[in-house]
Structures are given as C-alpha cells and as structure tokens.
C-alpha cells in the first residue's frame, strides 16, 4: 500500500480520435480507438475522482471536440466541483461549442495549440488550414470572454519564430503563452528527425527565451521551456552543490497526478502515454494509485542518486539541482528505461557539453 495521497490533478483523454495528424503528437497511433470508454464508464471515473477530492481535471485526446458526446459531457461536468482545463487544437470550436463552454461552472482555461505565427509554419506541423481555424477560434473565445491561453511545441521548424508567436499572442489580446518541447512517443517518434532538438538548437532556444523574457517583461512565459529557465536561474543564484535534488525526482507523475486514456488504461502522466499502470475498467483508480508496480517503481526511483546511472553525473557541477530530466522524455529516449538520463537536458544544464548559457545571460 502506497502512502502517497490520491492525486489532485488528473488528465482525461475523452477520445483518441482527432481531425488533425500533428507531427509532434505523442498520443496518436498508440492505442485502439475501437475500445474507448463509454459515457457511463467516464461518468463512473468522474464519480471516483470526486470521491478522491481531485482539484484539477484536464481534458484532451486526441481532440476533445471530436468526442461524439462532448456537449453532454461538458454539461455533466457542472455536477462535479473540479477546476477544468480543456486542451484543444481549436479547429472545431464554433458558436455551438462556445454556447456550452459559457455554461460551464468550473471552467478554468481553454488551451489552444498554435505552433507558429503564420500558416506556413503552423500548418507544416498540424495540417493545411489549421492555423486560420485555430486563430479564428481564439478570437471567438476572446469575444465571448472565455479564458484562453496558447501553447506551442517548439521544434526545428519553428524555433526561430518564437518572438513572432509572442507578438501574435499579444495581438490576439493575450498576455501569456506556453512554450514546450515534444516527448518522442507516438507520431513524435515517427517524425523525430524533424522534432528532435540538437544541442546547438537547444542553446539557441534558451538564449532566445531569456532575451524575450527581458524584452517583454509584462508577458507571461510558461511551459517546460520556462521551467528550464527557472532551473538555470536557481543554479546561478545558489551556486554549485547547493541544490536539493540529485535524484530521479519526478514532476507530478506518480506523486500528485495521473492520466487516463480513452481506452481506460491508466498511465503516470500525459507524456508517459504508453507506460500502462492499470485499467480503469478492471480496478478502481485508488487501487491502481496504491498498488501499481509502475507507479511505485517511479516513486522508488525518486529516491535514487543519479550518479548510480549517469556516466557523466559524478563530476557535473549541476548535479545537486538535477532530476535526470523529464522521466517520460528520458524513458522514450533510452529504450524504455525508467532510470534513463535525458541528455537533451544535459545540453542545457551541464557544463560537460559546453552548451550551457553563461551566468550573465541568465541573470542579467
């Protein structure tokens, strides 16, 4: 029996169906769409989450607006006091969708994915015509005073476009945007040569993020790239050897969050998309949370020193600040090793590879 409290954040994929075929998608083509949960199955899951007193429910897919009973489901959520976030590509949001979204009592935010400041860049990643539909959706949501934020997945095709995306977001009336990088699972593994960021590209991206943070101080940068900025700041402010990490500590995966696929399989988080740790059709979520070997192994790894596994960890001056990188990204980059090291993060944080930004760039 695990002594970690039931998670406060749960991701729920309503469906694996999607109207787009994005190059960076880590969930597509990874499970059987003919075995998706029924509406009653999902209702049962909501009841379990309510009993477990979760605070945050994040809806995604696939594309949640491809779910055939999406509007029934949005109305159903009014009976469950959970803060609701909806992750969408935006292309299916119309006046009907807005009508139901405006009725939602506990809607926190609608996150619309836009991966470039123009059709040429965004549509390369998501499909022809998707940019115009997504930006039109943002305008419609804004017009109806619904909470909206943008998210971009940064890769080799769009990393030079980050500032233009910031300008676009501001022109759309938004004061912030999420910037993340892809986990190489699903279609992202198929298109790894286009998605994967090499060391020099990582450095360019981080330099640009710090530059833009200074240039647009009133703009809220969020997402995994911002988390990396914060980690570098902490290192340079406190100095080598003064961090509190050095183990495979996780984010919320297996600690405070859980994800449920539309086929009922439970996974540690929405990035660990193929690492099954239970089946919601066969066991309660509480039973899975307490007894899953996968979840308990992730928790165990969070207490183990990186120096036992990373060949360059012992002499790294960043070691006490490091957590081995995103567990999901490391897992898929190291042949499904839960104790793998995410070398992409080493390029950002370790001095061993020569790509880490200097103190002046980070703090000034």
N, C-alpha and C positions, 0 to 999 in steps of 0.2 A: 504493500500500500504506500503510495507516494504522499509526502507531506506538503506538496506544493498546492496552494489553494486553486480551486477551479478558475480557469482563465476569465479575465474581464473583457477581453476582446476576441471576437470570433469572425472569421471571414466565411461567407457562404456563397458558393457558386450556384446560382439558380439553374443554370444550364451551361452546357459546353458548346451549344450552338452559337455561331457568330456569323454576321453578314460580311465580315472582312477576313483577310488572311494576312495578318501583320507579320512581318519578318522577324520581329523580336519576341513574339508571343511565347511564353514558357508553358502555357496550359494547353494549347491546341494540339490535337492529334495524340493525346496522352491517355484517354480513357474512352470507354464505349458509350456513345451517345444514345444507344438503344436501351440502356439500363438506368435511365435517370430517375431520380426520386419523384414520387407522385406528390400532388398538392397536399394530401393528408400526411405523407411522410415528412414533408417540410413543416407542416403545422406541428407535428409531434416534436420535431427538432426545436422549433421556437418555444414550445412549452418547456422543454428541458433547459433551454437557455434562460428562460425567465426564472425557473426554479433555481438555477445556478447563479442568478443575480448578475449576469453579464451586463456591462455598461455600454459596450460599443459593438455594433453589428455592421459589418462591411459587406455589401452586395456586389458581386461581379460575376464573371463567367469564364469563357465565352463572353457574350454580350448580354447583360441582364434584360435589355429590352427586346431580345429575341425569345425570351421565355413566354410561352403562349398564354399564361395567366398572370402576366406581370402586373396588370392593373388590379386584379383581385388580390394579389399578394401585397401590393402597396397599401391597399385599404385594410387588409388584415393586420398590418404592422401597427396600425393605430391602437390595437388592443395590447401591444407589448411595449412597455416603457423602456426602450433601448434607444440610444443615440444611433441614428442610421446614416451611413455613408454609402453612396452609390458610385461605383466606378464604371464608366461607360465610354465608348468611342464617340458618342454624341450624334451619330449619323441617323438614328431612328427617333430622336426626340422631336416631337411636333406639338401642336396645340393640345391634342388629346393627352399626351404624356404630361404636359405642363399642368393640365387640369387636375390630374391625380397627384402630381407632386405637390401642388399647392395645398392639398387636403391633408398632407402628412403632418402628424403632430410632433414627431420626434426626428424629423429630417435635419441632419447636421450639415451635410455638404454633398454636392454632386461634382465628382471629379471627372472632367472631360480630358481625354488624351489628345494632345496636339503635339506632333513631333517635328514641327518646322514652321517657319514664319510665312511660307508660301506653298502653293500646291506642288511645285516641283520637288521640294524637299520632303514635305509631309507625305504626299501620295506615293513616293518611292517606297516608303516604309509600310503604308497602310492600304494603298489602292487608289486608283483613279477616281476623282470626285469626292474623296473623303474629307479633304481639307475644307472645301466650301460648305459641306454639310455640317462638319463639326463646329466651324466658326459661326455658322448661322444658328446652331443650337445654343452656343454660348450667348449670343446676342438675345435670343428668345428667352433664355433663362434669366438673364440680367434684366430684361424688360419687365419680367414678371416678379422681380425682386426675390428670386430664389438663390440660395447660397451656392456659388460655383467656384471652382479652382481648376487650373490647368496642370497637367503633368506631361512631361516629355521624357522619353527614354533616349539617352544620348549614346550615339554610336559613331562609326567612322564617316557616315554620310552627313550628319547634321551638327557635329561638334563646333564647326565654325559659325554656326547660325544661332548660337545661344543668345547673344546680345539682341539680335533681331527678334527672337522669341520674347525676350523681356519687353522690348518696345511694343510688340504685338499685344501682349497681355495688358500692358498699360493702356493701349489704345482701346482695348475692349472693356476698360473700366475696372481692371483687377489690380490689386496691389501686391500680388504674390504669385509664385508658381513653383511647382515641384520639379526637380531635376533628378533623374535616377539613371542607373545603368542596368543592363539586362542580365538575367541569370540564364545560362546556356542550357536550357531544357526545352523540350517541345520543338516548335519551329525555330526558336532561337539557336538551337544546336544545329539544325539544318543549314541556317544562314550564318553560322559562326564566323565565317571569313569576312562577312560584311558587318557583323555586330561586334565582334571581339575588339577590345581596345588594347593596342600595344602600349609599351611603357612610355614612349615619347608622346603618344597621343594623350595618355593619362595626364602627363605633366602639363601639356598644353591646356587641357580642360581645367585642371586645378588652377593654373595661372589665370585663366580667363574668369573663373568663378570668383577668385579673390579680387580681381580687377573690377568686376561688375558689382560686387558687394560694396566696394568703396564708391563707385560711380553712382550707384542707385541706392543710397542709404535708406530711403523710405520704402524700398521694395523688399518683400519678404521672400527670401530664397529658402526652399525647403527640399526635403528628399534625401536620398542616400549621398549625393554629392556634397550637400551641405553638412551632413553628418561627418564626412571625411574632413571638411574644413574645420569643424569644431574640434575634431580629434587632433589635428595638427596644431591648432592654437593651444590646446591643453598641454601638448608635449613641449612646445617652445616656452610657454609661460612657467611651467613647473620644473622643466629640465629632466634629462635622462635619469632613469632609476627611481623616479618619484611617483610613478603611476600606480594604480591599484589593480591592474589586470595581469596579463601574462599567462592566462589560461584560455581554454576554448569556451569562454563565457559567451552566451548567446544573446541575441536581442530578446524578443518575447517568445520565440519559438520554444515550446515545451515548458515555458516558465509562466507566461501570462497571456498567451494567445494560442489559438487553434484554428485550423481551416477545414472546411467540409466541402468536398467535391459534389457535383450534381449527381454522381452515381452512388453517393452515400459513403464513399471512402473518406476517412479522416486522415489528414496529413498535418505535420507540425506547423506549417505556415504556408502562405500562398506562393512562396518561392520554392519550397520543398515539395513540388507538386506531384512527384511520382513516388515519394517515400511514404508508403501507406503504413499507418499505425493502428488501424481499426476500421470497422464497418458499422456505420450508424444504424443500419438495418438489423444488425445482429446483436449489438451491445449498446448500452446507454453511453452517452458522452462522458458521464462521470466515470464509468468503468474503464473506458478507453483512456481517459486522462490519468487515472490512478495506476493502471496495470500495463499499459503498452510498453513492450520491451524497447521499441524505437524511442519513445519519448523519454524513458528512463535512461537509455544509453546517452541521449543528448545531454540530459541533466548530469550524468556522470562525467562526461567529457568536460563540462563546465568547471570541474574542479581539478583538471589535469594540466600540468605545465606544458606550454608549447615547446619547451626545449627537448621534450621526450620525442618529438615528432618532426620538427622543422630543422633541417640540416644547417640553416644559417641563423637560427633563432638565438643560439647561445651568445653570440657576440654582437647581437643587434642592440643599439642604444635605445631603440623604441620598444623593446620587449615588454617593459612593465606597463605600457599603455595598450598593448596589442591584444586582440582576441582571436587572432588567426583568420580574420576576415569573416564575411557573411558565411554562416555554416552551409547554407544552400548552395551558394556560388562555389565554395570550396569543394563541396560534395560532388557537384557535377563536373568540376574541373580536375578532379583527382580520382576518376574511376569509381565513384560512389563510396568514397572513404569519409566517414563521419568525422574523422580527425585529420582531414586534409588541410593544407595551408593554401589560402587564396593568394597566389603570387601577384595577382593584379594589385592587391592592397600593399604588398611589399614594395612595389614600384613607387607607390605614393608615400609610404611612411618610413621605409627602411633606408638608411644611408648606404647600405651594402651595394645597392644597384645604381646609385648616382642620379636618381631622378627626383628625389625629394626636394620640395621647394625650400628655399632658404628662409631663415628667421625673419629677415627684413620684409620679404614678400608676404609672409603670413601675418605678421603683427602690425606692419605699418600701413 
